[in-house]
Amino acid sequence: MPPDNGGYMIAAYVVTAVILVGYALAMWRRARRAVGSD
Amino acid sequence: MTLPVAARSIVSRGLATSAVALAGLAAVYVLALGFTPVEARQGLAQKIFYLHVPAAWSALLAFSLVGIASALYLWLLDPRLDRFAAASAEVGVAFSAVMLTTGPIWAKPIWGTWWTWDARLTLTLFLFFLFVGYLALRAAVQDPAERARFSAVVGILGMLLVPFVHLSVYLFRTLHPTPVVLKPSAPSLPPEMLRTLLISTLVFTVLYIGLVTVRYGIALAEEAREAPDAA
């Protein structure tokens, strides 16, 4: 019977999504500012 | 003022690649959580491995490429190499943040502690701070030529640390598991788990390429804006 530690898995998947999607969105906003106000 | 068409085109390509990679990341979540077996001893926490290992791979790839681009910059003095090194360092720090947060979240249920000061973890944390310092250095130095030269030296020093991070599990007594794929013998994973790991690694690599491309395009656009003022 595997140990019951699914909460840690969910935490890791949420943290990864927050970091990567957050960084990608920040990059998108920076790109709009750098290129968009021409 | 007209921005170079190149900057706009590079940013667009980078954003499109990043969007595809983020969609791929969503697919990796579905694959890892829904279609990959649960490991018997570690339970669901083992699935953290499908994010932690690709993040580590992408971070070490990013920092290695910073070092190579930096060395080439010192040789050729081509500003494109400096621009690429800066982009790769920033994206590498983001992937390191994933590696350094998912690692302890896995370690707590498996090792019984969030963190231990063994060689692999300590060297990885040091590498992270070194590249945070690299970005701080770039922000602090105003002269572009000086900034590129100073940061290239730090970038090369950071790259020299990468092999020690990878080999630290063999060189020192450490709690951290040894590699399961990047090792001399065949991968020691069941095929379903190996498939998910490889797909996730591919997605993280594409995301790295996309984000570095956007960051490179932003730097190019910013330089084009600043150039008339500097002249």
Interface residues (C-beta under 8 A of the other chain):
Chain A: P2 P3 D4 N5 G6 Y8 M9 A11 A12 Y13 V15 T16 A17 I19 L20 V21 Y23 A24 M27 W28 R30 A31 A34 V35 D38
Chain B: M1 T2 L3 A7 R8 V11 G14 L15 S18 L22 L25 Y29 L33 V38 E39 A40 R41 Q42 G43 L44 A45 K47 I48 L51 H52 A55 A94 A97 V98 T101 T102 I105 W106 K108 P109 L207 L211 V214 R215 G217 I218 A221 E222 R225
